[in-house]
């Protein structure tokens, strides 16, 4: 992996291109730890569609935090928000109450978070673990 790569399919620690993959990725479709692009996927994703643990964008799908026009995730902030749980454990601890368990507000939002978690794992985390990227149609590495 190069330190810096630019091009159509850039792969590097810092990658800039149409399909950028790297630690810090900028591009139309960016995949990385910090990804910035129209479709951004990674731990921190910033783009029109952001998918990751922390996501920002017009449509933000985040497992931890998401903010955008339409945001779906555990802790959300935006114009249209879909938080999945009523009280999160760390919020209950900050309020010094005895409510440690997260209580689902309603079943559809809880199911929505489960579906979101499956999508985030499929889109963002599977390529790092399995060695291939199903979103781009890559085949698994055969040994």
C-alpha positions in Angstrom: 0.0 0.0 0.0 1.4 3.3 -1.0 1.6 6.3 1.3 -0.3 8.5 -1.3 -2.2 7.3 -4.3 -4.5 9.2 -6.8 -6.4 7.9 -9.7 -9.5 6.0 -10.8 -9.1 3.2 -8.2 -6.7 4.7 -5.6 -5.4 2.4 -2.9 -3.1 4.0 -0.3 -2.8 5.4 3.2 -4.1 8.7 1.7 -6.2 7.9 -1.4 -7.9 10.4 -3.7 -9.9 9.1 -6.7 -13.2 7.9 -8.1 -13.1 4.7 -6.0 -10.7 5.5 -3.2 -9.7 3.0 -0.5 -7.4 3.8 2.3 -6.9 5.0 5.9 -7.9 8.6 4.7 -10.0 8.3 1.5 -11.5 11.1 -0.6 -13.6 10.3 -3.7 -16.9 9.6 -5.3 -17.1 6.2 -3.5 -14.7 6.4 -0.5 -13.9 3.4 1.8 -11.6 3.9 4.7 -11.1 4.6 8.4 -12.0 8.3 7.6 -13.9 8.5 4.4 -15.1 11.6 2.6 -17.1 11.4 -0.6 -20.6 11.1 -2.2 -20.9 7.6 -0.8 -18.6 7.3 2.2 -18.2 4.2 4.2 -15.9 3.7 7.1 -15.5 4.3 10.9 -15.9 8.0 10.3 -18.0 8.6 7.2 -18.7 12.1 5.8 -20.7 12.4 2.5 -24.0 12.7 0.8 -24.6 9.1 2.0 -22.5 8.2 5.1 -22.4 4.7 6.4 -20.2 3.9 9.4 -19.9 4.0 13.2 -19.9 7.8 13.1 -21.7 9.2 10.0 -22.4 12.6 8.7 -24.4 13.4 5.5 -27.7 14.1 3.9 -28.5 10.4 4.6 -26.5 9.2 7.6 -26.5 5.6 8.8 -24.4 5.3 11.9 -24.1 2.6 14.6 -22.8 5.0 17.1 -23.7 8.6 16.1 -25.3 10.0 13.0 -26.2 13.5 12.0 -27.8 14.7 8.7 -31.0 15.5 6.9 -32.2 11.9 7.5 -30.3 10.2 10.3 -30.7 6.6 11.5 -28.7 5.3 14.4 -28.3 4.9 18.1 -27.7 8.6 18.8 -29.0 10.8 16.1 -29.3 14.5 15.4 -30.9 15.9 12.3 -34.0 17.1 10.5 -35.6 13.7 10.4 -34.2 11.4 13.1 -34.8 7.7 13.8 -33.3 6.9 17.2 -33.7 3.2 18.0 -33.7 3.3 21.8 -35.3 5.5 24.4 -32.6 5.8 26.9 -29.0 4.8 26.3 -26.9 3.3 29.1 -24.4 6.2 29.2 -27.2 8.8 29.3 -28.7 6.9 32.2 -25.4 6.9 34.0 -24.9 10.6 33.4 -28.4 11.3 34.9 -27.4 9.1 38.0 -30.4 7.0 37.7 -30.6 3.3 38.3 -31.7 2.6 34.7 -28.7 1.0 33.0 -30.6 -1.0 30.4 -31.5 0.6 27.1 -35.3 0.4 26.7 -36.7 0.1 23.2 -39.1 2.9 22.3 -41.0 0.8 19.9 -40.5 -2.4 17.9 -40.2 -0.8 14.4 -37.3 1.4 15.4 -35.5 -1.4 17.2 -35.9 -3.6 14.1 -34.7 -0.7 12.0 -31.5 -0.5 14.0 -30.9 -4.3 13.6 -31.3 -4.0 9.8 -29.0 -1.0 9.9 -26.4 -2.9 11.8 -26.6 -5.7 9.2 -26.2 -3.2 6.3 -23.2 -1.5 8.0 -21.5 -4.8 8.6 -22.1 -5.9 5.0 -21.1 -2.6 3.4 -18.3 -1.3 5.7 -16.8 -4.0 7.8 -16.9 -7.2 5.7 -14.2 -6.2 3.2 -11.7 -5.6 6.1 -12.4 -9.0 7.6 -13.0 -11.3 4.6 -10.5 -9.8 2.2 -13.1 -8.9 -0.5 -15.6 -6.3 -1.2 -19.1 -7.5 -2.1 -20.4 -4.0 -2.8 -18.0 -3.7 -5.8 -18.5 -7.3 -6.9 -15.0 -8.6 -5.9 -14.6 -12.3 -5.5 -13.2 -13.8 -2.3 -9.5 -14.4 -2.2 -8.8 -18.1 -2.9 -5.8 -19.7 -1.4 
